[in-house]
Amino acid sequence: MKGDTVMKIIKILLGIGVAIALFVGGIFYLTSGLAESADTFFTQVREGHIQKAYDNLSQAFKNNTSLDGLKRFLEANSLQDITETSWTSRSFENNSGELIGSVTTKDGATVPLEIALVKEAGSWKILGITTPRKGISDTQEKSAPLPPMEIPSNDQLVELVRETTAAFGKAVDGKDMSVFHRYISKLWQNQYSVQQLEDAYSSLYKLDAKWASLENLSPIFHQAPLKNEDGVLIIQGHYPTKPDLLTFQYKYIPEGLAWKLLGLSVKLVKPEKLQQAMTASSS
């Protein structure tokens, strides 16, 4: 009897072991596209196919960063000749994914990386590349400074604002700030939890305004984008909603190669009130 009991326990443990192996294998299978996208990018860069690597990035990435900007970033951080990648964390939810790990350069230096990805047309595309300044191996005494981020063109500003409005609007319409929390900058994420975002913006849930309808509208800017002394990009404008106008102020900071949201303020304003305010500010 005792021997039978031991055998049963062994079979159960083996069954659990197989289940765990299948579970882990399933995770790597489901996230393989994330790693493949990043690995392909660095392979194309190493082989000199920088234009092809750029073309395969997400549209939002390309809206924020020119080809020359990408080249400067890669060169400044010794990422143009990667020989090995190691992704210690892979995760995704809906159409957003993240890789955390490190890459090894031909000089033997190890550079920690965080890569945000988005699914476009069924494929994972790189949305942003962040190189944490701490953690770079001793073979690199210090990291090269990041090149200054270019202020987006007007068309890029429109796309950036529309992307932010869509992300925020989806959270408001769904009465859930968790997805929006993953969209914002790492700095803002570290400062505000999901619950704190809920506390800050949940009053908008009661308006039942159907933010998804804003996708059919284009933002109207009140002035040229401002870049303050701290390098924060400030964009102000409104959407031509009725009867009141939806005004916004979005603040972005550079993270990796993308402008990432640091703060957001929206409110409904009577058209005549907005006109008075704009007239007063220009006089």
Short mmCIF file of the C-alpha atoms (twelve columns), coordinates in Angstrom:
data_MODEL
# 
_entry.id   MODEL 
# 
loop_
_atom_site.group_PDB 
_atom_site.id 
_atom_site.type_symbol 
_atom_site.label_atom_id 
_atom_site.label_alt_id 
_atom_site.label_comp_id 
_atom_site.label_asym_id 
_atom_site.label_seq_id 
_atom_site.Cartn_x 
_atom_site.Cartn_y 
_atom_site.Cartn_z 
_atom_site.pdbx_PDB_model_num 
ATOM 1   C CA . MET A 1   0.000   0.000  0.000   1 
ATOM 2   C CA . LYS A 2   2.767   2.371  0.909   1 
ATOM 3   C CA . GLY A 3   4.489   1.754  -2.414  1 
ATOM 4   C CA . ASP A 4   1.253   2.432  -4.288  1 
ATOM 5   C CA . THR A 5   0.799   5.692  -2.406  1 
ATOM 6   C CA . VAL A 6   4.334   6.819  -3.264  1 
ATOM 7   C CA . MET A 7   3.769   5.982  -6.935  1 
ATOM 8   C CA . LYS A 8   0.518   7.989  -6.930  1 
ATOM 9   C CA . ILE A 9   2.322   10.995 -5.416  1 
ATOM 10  C CA . ILE A 10  5.096   10.710 -7.999  1 
ATOM 11  C CA . LYS A 11  2.539   10.561 -10.821 1 
ATOM 12  C CA . ILE A 12  0.745   13.631 -9.439  1 
ATOM 13  C CA . LEU A 13  4.014   15.540 -9.149  1 
ATOM 14  C CA . LEU A 14  4.999   14.524 -12.654 1 
ATOM 15  C CA . GLY A 15  1.599   15.668 -13.866 1 
ATOM 16  C CA . ILE A 16  2.058   19.029 -12.151 1 
ATOM 17  C CA . GLY A 17  5.537   19.282 -13.648 1 
ATOM 18  C CA . VAL A 18  4.170   18.686 -17.128 1 
ATOM 19  C CA . ALA A 19  1.402   21.228 -16.539 1 
ATOM 20  C CA . ILE A 20  3.937   23.843 -15.412 1 
ATOM 21  C CA . ALA A 21  6.135   23.100 -18.407 1 
ATOM 22  C CA . LEU A 22  3.171   23.440 -20.760 1 
ATOM 23  C CA . PHE A 23  2.123   26.686 -19.048 1 
ATOM 24  C CA . VAL A 24  5.600   28.212 -19.323 1 
ATOM 25  C CA . GLY A 25  5.893   26.954 -22.874 1 
ATOM 26  C CA . GLY A 26  2.528   28.529 -23.655 1 
ATOM 27  C CA . ILE A 27  3.673   31.897 -22.324 1 
ATOM 28  C CA . PHE A 28  6.783   31.838 -24.483 1 
ATOM 29  C CA . TYR A 29  4.724   30.781 -27.493 1 
ATOM 30  C CA . LEU A 30  2.205   33.582 -27.010 1 
ATOM 31  C CA . THR A 31  4.943   36.191 -26.498 1 
ATOM 32  C CA . SER A 32  7.337   34.887 -29.147 1 
ATOM 33  C CA . GLY A 33  6.146   37.556 -31.572 1 
ATOM 34  C CA . LEU A 34  7.258   40.283 -29.167 1 
ATOM 35  C CA . ALA A 35  10.820  38.969 -28.955 1 
ATOM 36  C CA . GLU A 36  10.923  38.210 -32.673 1 
ATOM 37  C CA . SER A 37  10.003  41.785 -33.549 1 
ATOM 38  C CA . ALA A 38  12.734  43.228 -31.298 1 
ATOM 39  C CA . ASP A 39  15.358  40.696 -32.427 1 
ATOM 40  C CA . THR A 40  14.562  41.342 -36.081 1 
ATOM 41  C CA . PHE A 41  14.918  45.079 -35.526 1 
ATOM 42  C CA . PHE A 42  18.394  44.777 -34.000 1 
ATOM 43  C CA . THR A 43  19.477  42.278 -36.663 1 
ATOM 44  C CA . GLN A 44  18.430  44.660 -39.438 1 
ATOM 45  C CA . VAL A 45  20.268  47.519 -37.735 1 
ATOM 46  C CA . ARG A 46  23.427  45.424 -37.295 1 
ATOM 47  C CA . GLU A 47  23.349  44.370 -40.962 1 
ATOM 48  C CA . GLY A 48  23.050  47.981 -42.087 1 
ATOM 49  C CA . HIS A 49  19.404  47.821 -43.162 1 
ATOM 50  C CA . ILE A 50  18.469  50.824 -41.044 1 
ATOM 51  C CA . GLN A 51  15.756  52.063 -43.426 1 
ATOM 52  C CA . LYS A 52  14.086  48.644 -43.400 1 
ATOM 53  C CA . ALA A 53  14.312  48.535 -39.600 1 
ATOM 54  C CA . TYR A 54  12.732  51.998 -39.406 1 
ATOM 55  C CA . ASP A 55  9.954   51.092 -41.852 1 
ATOM 56  C CA . ASN A 56  8.965   48.133 -39.654 1 
ATOM 57  C CA . LEU A 57  8.483   50.254 -36.521 1 
ATOM 58  C CA . SER A 58  5.007   51.240 -35.334 1 
ATOM 59  C CA . GLN A 59  3.330   54.218 -36.955 1 
ATOM 60  C CA . ALA A 60  3.270   56.076 -33.630 1 
ATOM 61  C CA . PHE A 61  7.027   55.559 -33.268 1 
ATOM 62  C CA . LYS A 62  7.656   56.971 -36.752 1 
ATOM 63  C CA . ASN A 63  5.324   59.884 -36.054 1 
ATOM 64  C CA . ASN A 64  7.485   60.833 -33.071 1 
ATOM 65  C CA . THR A 65  10.963  60.085 -34.435 1 
ATOM 66  C CA . SER A 66  12.646  60.635 -37.776 1 
ATOM 67  C CA . LEU A 67  15.090  58.197 -39.348 1 
ATOM 68  C CA . ASP A 68  17.981  60.510 -38.441 1 
ATOM 69  C CA . GLY A 69  16.718  60.700 -34.861 1 
ATOM 70  C CA . LEU A 70  16.695  56.907 -34.675 1 
ATOM 71  C CA . LYS A 71  20.257  56.735 -36.009 1 
ATOM 72  C CA . ARG A 72  21.485  59.260 -33.432 1 
ATOM 73  C CA . PHE A 73  19.792  57.376 -30.592 1 
ATOM 74  C CA . LEU A 74  21.273  54.028 -31.648 1 
ATOM 75  C CA . GLU A 75  24.758  55.486 -32.005 1 
ATOM 76  C CA . ALA A 76  24.594  57.396 -28.714 1 
ATOM 77  C CA . ASN A 77  23.676  54.222 -26.835 1 
ATOM 78  C CA . SER A 78  25.906  51.764 -28.754 1 
ATOM 79  C CA . LEU A 79  22.872  49.874 -30.061 1 
ATOM 80  C CA . GLN A 80  23.881  49.775 -33.714 1 
ATOM 81  C CA . ASP A 81  25.886  46.543 -33.399 1 
ATOM 82  C CA . ILE A 82  24.035  44.139 -31.078 1 
ATOM 83  C CA . THR A 83  25.307  40.572 -31.022 1 
ATOM 84  C CA . GLU A 84  22.915  39.041 -28.496 1 
ATOM 85  C CA . THR A 85  19.560  39.786 -26.853 1 
ATOM 86  C CA . SER A 86  18.139  38.409 -23.613 1 
ATOM 87  C CA . TRP A 87  14.527  39.080 -22.616 1 
ATOM 88  C CA . THR A 88  13.926  38.246 -18.956 1 
ATOM 89  C CA . SER A 89  10.331  39.493 -18.939 1 
ATOM 90  C CA . ARG A 90  7.702   39.272 -21.673 1 
ATOM 91  C CA . SER A 91  4.140   40.447 -21.204 1 
ATOM 92  C CA . PHE A 92  1.180   41.593 -23.222 1 
ATOM 93  C CA . GLU A 93  -2.446  42.581 -22.791 1 
ATOM 94  C CA . ASN A 94  -4.783  43.142 -25.704 1 
ATOM 95  C CA . ASN A 95  -2.742  45.063 -28.287 1 
ATOM 96  C CA . SER A 96  0.027   46.289 -25.951 1 
ATOM 97  C CA . GLY A 97  3.197   44.368 -25.113 1 
ATOM 98  C CA . GLU A 98  6.448   44.851 -23.238 1 
ATOM 99  C CA . LEU A 99  9.906   43.294 -23.236 1 
ATOM 100 C CA . ILE A 100 12.388  43.828 -20.414 1 
ATOM 101 C CA . GLY A 101 15.923  42.511 -20.634 1 
ATOM 102 C CA . SER A 102 19.309  43.438 -22.008 1 
ATOM 103 C CA . VAL A 103 21.389  43.380 -25.169 1 
ATOM 104 C CA . THR A 104 25.079  42.682 -25.640 1 
ATOM 105 C CA . THR A 105 27.190  44.799 -27.969 1 
ATOM 106 C CA . LYS A 106 30.143  43.576 -30.023 1 
ATOM 107 C CA . ASP A 107 32.413  45.243 -27.430 1 
ATOM 108 C CA . GLY A 108 30.991  42.977 -24.726 1 
ATOM 109 C CA . ALA A 109 28.969  45.711 -22.998 1 
ATOM 110 C CA . THR A 110 25.548  44.862 -21.592 1 
ATOM 111 C CA . VAL A 111 22.832  47.475 -22.017 1 
ATOM 112 C CA . PRO A 112 19.511  47.045 -20.162 1 
ATOM 113 C CA . LEU A 113 16.467  47.753 -22.313 1 
ATOM 114 C CA . GLU A 114 12.734  48.112 -21.993 1 
ATOM 115 C CA . ILE A 115 10.793  47.861 -25.233 1 
ATOM 116 C CA . ALA A 116 7.116   48.751 -25.613 1 
ATOM 117 C CA . LEU A 117 5.254   47.195 -28.526 1 
ATOM 118 C CA . VAL A 118 1.850   47.555 -30.124 1 
ATOM 119 C CA . LYS A 119 -0.002  45.217 -32.460 1 
ATOM 120 C CA . GLU A 120 -0.656  46.729 -35.883 1 
ATOM 121 C CA . ALA A 121 -2.295  44.771 -38.711 1 
ATOM 122 C CA . GLY A 122 -1.765  41.557 -36.788 1 
ATOM 123 C CA . SER A 123 1.974   42.043 -36.168 1 
ATOM 124 C CA . TRP A 124 3.907   43.331 -33.159 1 
ATOM 125 C CA . LYS A 125 5.623   46.650 -33.865 1 
ATOM 126 C CA . ILE A 126 8.059   48.508 -31.617 1 
ATOM 127 C CA . LEU A 127 6.416   51.537 -30.008 1 
ATOM 128 C CA . GLY A 128 9.311   52.737 -27.834 1 
ATOM 129 C CA . ILE A 129 12.818  51.820 -26.684 1 
ATOM 130 C CA . THR A 130 13.991  52.878 -23.239 1 
ATOM 131 C CA . THR A 131 17.519  52.490 -21.906 1 
ATOM 132 C CA . PRO A 132 17.504  52.853 -18.094 1 
ATOM 133 C CA . ARG A 133 20.542  54.905 -17.185 1 
ATOM 134 C CA . LYS A 134 21.272  52.696 -14.167 1 
ATOM 135 C CA . GLY A 135 22.397  49.134 -14.626 1 
ATOM 136 C CA . ILE A 136 24.689  49.469 -17.623 1 
ATOM 137 C CA . SER A 137 27.614  47.117 -17.092 1 
ATOM 138 C CA . ASP A 138 31.020  48.209 -15.897 1 
ATOM 139 C CA . THR A 139 32.423  47.764 -19.401 1 
ATOM 140 C CA . GLN A 140 30.627  51.024 -20.172 1 
ATOM 141 C CA . GLU A 141 31.824  53.603 -17.683 1 
ATOM 142 C CA . LYS A 142 28.935  55.869 -18.514 1 
ATOM 143 C CA . SER A 143 26.191  56.021 -21.080 1 
ATOM 144 C CA . ALA A 144 26.220  58.541 -23.885 1 
ATOM 145 C CA . PRO A 145 23.599  61.240 -23.452 1 
ATOM 146 C CA . LEU A 146 20.365  60.834 -25.368 1 
ATOM 147 C CA . PRO A 147 19.987  63.129 -28.373 1 
ATOM 148 C CA . PRO A 148 17.422  65.889 -27.843 1 
ATOM 149 C CA . MET A 149 13.940  64.955 -29.017 1 
ATOM 150 C CA . GLU A 150 12.676  66.851 -32.018 1 
ATOM 151 C CA . ILE A 151 9.432   68.801 -31.656 1 
ATOM 152 C CA . PRO A 152 6.922   66.931 -33.830 1 
ATOM 153 C CA . SER A 153 5.644   68.477 -37.045 1 
ATOM 154 C CA . ASN A 154 2.035   69.642 -37.175 1 
ATOM 155 C CA . ASP A 155 0.874   66.373 -38.749 1 
ATOM 156 C CA . GLN A 156 2.774   64.409 -36.108 1 
ATOM 157 C CA . LEU A 157 1.234   66.556 -33.366 1 
ATOM 158 C CA . VAL A 158 -2.235  65.750 -34.679 1 
ATOM 159 C CA . GLU A 159 -1.476  62.022 -34.644 1 
ATOM 160 C CA . LEU A 160 0.081   62.220 -31.169 1 
ATOM 161 C CA . VAL A 161 -2.908  64.082 -29.729 1 
ATOM 162 C CA . ARG A 162 -5.407  61.791 -31.433 1 
ATOM 163 C CA . GLU A 163 -3.555  58.747 -30.071 1 
ATOM 164 C CA . THR A 164 -3.598  60.174 -26.544 1 
ATOM 165 C CA . THR A 165 -7.255  61.168 -26.775 1 
ATOM 166 C CA . ALA A 166 -8.169  57.691 -28.030 1 
ATOM 167 C CA . ALA A 167 -6.269  55.992 -25.187 1 
ATOM 168 C CA . PHE A 168 -7.806  58.244 -22.552 1 
ATOM 169 C CA . GLY A 169 -11.251 58.094 -24.113 1 
ATOM 170 C CA . LYS A 170 -11.184 54.308 -24.165 1 
ATOM 171 C CA . ALA A 171 -10.405 54.322 -20.443 1 
ATOM 172 C CA . VAL A 172 -13.234 56.777 -19.690 1 
ATOM 173 C CA . ASP A 173 -15.782 54.968 -21.864 1 
ATOM 174 C CA . GLY A 174 -14.798 51.665 -20.239 1 
ATOM 175 C CA . LYS A 175 -14.651 53.233 -16.761 1 
ATOM 176 C CA . ASP A 176 -11.247 51.601 -16.243 1 
ATOM 177 C CA . MET A 177 -7.916  53.453 -16.005 1 
ATOM 178 C CA . SER A 178 -5.716  50.342 -15.978 1 
ATOM 179 C CA . VAL A 179 -5.128  50.320 -19.746 1 
ATOM 180 C CA . PHE A 180 -4.483  54.074 -19.753 1 
ATOM 181 C CA . HIS A 181 -1.968  53.573 -16.926 1 
ATOM 182 C CA . ARG A 182 0.047   51.299 -19.199 1 
ATOM 183 C CA . TYR A 183 -0.075  53.918 -21.963 1 
ATOM 184 C CA . ILE A 184 1.418   56.818 -19.994 1 
ATOM 185 C CA . SER A 185 5.109   57.496 -19.348 1 
ATOM 186 C CA . LYS A 186 7.090   55.400 -16.893 1 
ATOM 187 C CA . LEU A 187 7.664   58.532 -14.825 1 
ATOM 188 C CA . TRP A 188 3.928   59.151 -14.456 1 
ATOM 189 C CA . GLN A 189 3.313   55.456 -13.773 1 
ATOM 190 C CA . ASN A 190 5.793   55.623 -10.894 1 
ATOM 191 C CA . GLN A 191 4.086   58.713 -9.491  1 
ATOM 192 C CA . TYR A 192 0.456   57.601 -9.882  1 
ATOM 193 C CA . SER A 193 -1.113  54.192 -9.358  1 
ATOM 194 C CA . VAL A 194 -4.175  53.028 -11.292 1 
ATOM 195 C CA . GLN A 195 -6.303  53.888 -8.287  1 
ATOM 196 C CA . GLN A 196 -4.911  57.417 -8.137  1 
ATOM 197 C CA . LEU A 197 -5.767  57.897 -11.798 1 
ATOM 198 C CA . GLU A 198 -9.263  56.624 -11.025 1 
ATOM 199 C CA . ASP A 199 -9.532  59.174 -8.221  1 
ATOM 200 C CA . ALA A 200 -8.345  61.955 -10.526 1 
ATOM 201 C CA . TYR A 201 -10.523 61.226 -13.562 1 
ATOM 202 C CA . SER A 202 -13.475 59.062 -12.477 1 
ATOM 203 C CA . SER A 203 -15.734 62.134 -12.326 1 
ATOM 204 C CA . LEU A 204 -15.682 62.043 -16.145 1 
ATOM 205 C CA . TYR A 205 -17.394 58.644 -16.063 1 
ATOM 206 C CA . LYS A 206 -20.647 60.319 -15.058 1 
ATOM 207 C CA . LEU A 207 -20.773 62.470 -18.187 1 
ATOM 208 C CA . ASP A 208 -21.398 59.438 -20.405 1 
ATOM 209 C CA . ALA A 209 -20.012 61.475 -23.304 1 
ATOM 210 C CA . LYS A 210 -18.966 58.596 -25.625 1 
ATOM 211 C CA . TRP A 211 -15.380 59.629 -26.171 1 
ATOM 212 C CA . ALA A 212 -15.036 57.169 -29.044 1 
ATOM 213 C CA . SER A 213 -16.898 59.725 -31.208 1 
ATOM 214 C CA . LEU A 214 -13.840 62.011 -31.014 1 
ATOM 215 C CA . GLU A 215 -12.010 59.678 -33.399 1 
ATOM 216 C CA . ASN A 216 -13.931 61.353 -36.228 1 
ATOM 217 C CA . LEU A 217 -12.784 64.838 -35.182 1 
ATOM 218 C CA . SER A 218 -9.431  66.568 -35.578 1 
ATOM 219 C CA . PRO A 219 -7.917  68.602 -32.730 1 
ATOM 220 C CA . ILE A 220 -7.523  72.346 -33.154 1 
ATOM 221 C CA . PHE A 221 -4.382  73.802 -31.577 1 
ATOM 222 C CA . HIS A 222 -4.454  77.125 -29.761 1 
ATOM 223 C CA . GLN A 223 -0.777  77.858 -30.293 1 
ATOM 224 C CA . ALA A 224 2.476   76.286 -31.362 1 
ATOM 225 C CA . PRO A 225 3.663   73.503 -29.042 1 
ATOM 226 C CA . LEU A 226 5.811   74.698 -26.153 1 
ATOM 227 C CA . LYS A 227 8.890   72.991 -24.766 1 
ATOM 228 C CA . ASN A 228 9.604   74.271 -21.273 1 
ATOM 229 C CA . GLU A 229 12.952  74.511 -19.500 1 
ATOM 230 C CA . ASP A 230 12.570  70.953 -18.194 1 
ATOM 231 C CA . GLY A 231 12.141  69.583 -21.707 1 
ATOM 232 C CA . VAL A 232 8.403   68.938 -21.247 1 
ATOM 233 C CA . LEU A 233 6.368   69.289 -24.435 1 
ATOM 234 C CA . ILE A 234 3.055   71.087 -23.823 1 
ATOM 235 C CA . ILE A 235 0.218   70.915 -26.351 1 
ATOM 236 C CA . GLN A 236 -3.000  72.885 -25.885 1 
ATOM 237 C CA . GLY A 237 -6.121  72.901 -28.010 1 
ATOM 238 C CA . HIS A 238 -9.711  71.774 -28.302 1 
ATOM 239 C CA . TYR A 239 -12.050 69.480 -30.164 1 
ATOM 240 C CA . PRO A 240 -15.035 71.110 -31.953 1 
ATOM 241 C CA . THR A 241 -17.644 69.294 -29.886 1 
ATOM 242 C CA . LYS A 242 -21.167 70.635 -29.332 1 
ATOM 243 C CA . PRO A 243 -22.671 72.409 -27.519 1 
ATOM 244 C CA . ASP A 244 -19.496 72.905 -25.459 1 
ATOM 245 C CA . LEU A 245 -15.931 72.585 -26.693 1 
ATOM 246 C CA . LEU A 246 -13.671 69.923 -25.201 1 
ATOM 247 C CA . THR A 247 -10.396 71.667 -24.355 1 
ATOM 248 C CA . PHE A 248 -7.216  69.786 -23.520 1 
ATOM 249 C CA . GLN A 249 -3.694  70.292 -22.305 1 
ATOM 250 C CA . TYR A 250 -1.352  67.345 -22.787 1 
ATOM 251 C CA . LYS A 251 2.178   67.203 -21.414 1 
ATOM 252 C CA . TYR A 252 4.819   64.831 -22.780 1 
ATOM 253 C CA . ILE A 253 8.378   63.898 -21.913 1 
ATOM 254 C CA . PRO A 254 10.911  62.004 -24.042 1 
ATOM 255 C CA . GLU A 255 11.327  58.370 -23.044 1 
ATOM 256 C CA . GLY A 256 13.609  56.397 -25.289 1 
ATOM 257 C CA . LEU A 257 12.649  57.561 -28.753 1 
ATOM 258 C CA . ALA A 258 9.067   58.601 -28.129 1 
ATOM 259 C CA . TRP A 259 7.122   61.403 -26.507 1 
ATOM 260 C CA . LYS A 260 5.256   59.799 -23.595 1 
ATOM 261 C CA . LEU A 261 2.390   61.348 -21.664 1 
ATOM 262 C CA . LEU A 262 3.282   63.011 -18.346 1 
ATOM 263 C CA . GLY A 263 0.057   64.857 -17.590 1 
ATOM 264 C CA . LEU A 264 -3.420  65.488 -18.938 1 
ATOM 265 C CA . SER A 265 -6.137  68.053 -18.295 1 
ATOM 266 C CA . VAL A 266 -9.481  68.207 -20.110 1 
ATOM 267 C CA . LYS A 267 -12.606 70.282 -19.568 1 
ATOM 268 C CA . LEU A 268 -15.727 71.474 -21.362 1 
ATOM 269 C CA . VAL A 269 -15.853 75.186 -22.159 1 
ATOM 270 C CA . LYS A 270 -18.488 77.375 -23.773 1 
ATOM 271 C CA . PRO A 271 -17.315 78.559 -27.224 1 
ATOM 272 C CA . GLU A 272 -17.667 82.225 -26.264 1 
ATOM 273 C CA . LYS A 273 -15.675 81.686 -23.061 1 
ATOM 274 C CA . LEU A 274 -12.839 80.059 -24.980 1 
ATOM 275 C CA . GLN A 275 -12.846 82.866 -27.542 1 
ATOM 276 C CA . GLN A 276 -12.656 85.458 -24.764 1 
ATOM 277 C CA . ALA A 277 -9.789  83.612 -23.083 1 
ATOM 278 C CA . MET A 278 -7.833  83.299 -26.341 1 
ATOM 279 C CA . THR A 279 -8.401  86.943 -27.209 1 
ATOM 280 C CA . ALA A 280 -7.209  88.026 -23.768 1 
ATOM 281 C CA . SER A 281 -4.083  85.860 -23.958 1 
ATOM 282 C CA . SER A 282 -3.119  87.246 -27.391 1 
ATOM 283 C CA . SER A 283 -3.576  90.894 -26.423 1 
# 
